[in-house]
């Protein structure tokens, strides 16, 4: 199975609504960050898909995470990002997230946050990069993917 086929199978474990929202989010992020290395972590709590300049976790600019009832966009350097719309959630020291509920994917404020996160990293993604998809880990034990 190719990495793309594996990712599609991971996404298909979720409800059709969450899967559709995730695919929309992944397409939008991929279009915004051409050349990114995409790292997939099928973890215990969520399916996380990170976008970075390399295949190292420390290079991740953002990630989408699929949960049984929603999809979130996690942004590196979240605590320092300008957020006039007040979309960012969380208390982490490095990362904050936006729940991509309703029509949030169409909100320019979400994409301004992603652009700010990309501008804030030490090594930006090269738009002419290889753009590889890598399955980094698959947890043996996972919470149910549907609520």
Order of alpha helices (4+ residues) and beta strands (2+ residues): alpha-alpha-beta-beta-beta-beta-beta-alpha-beta
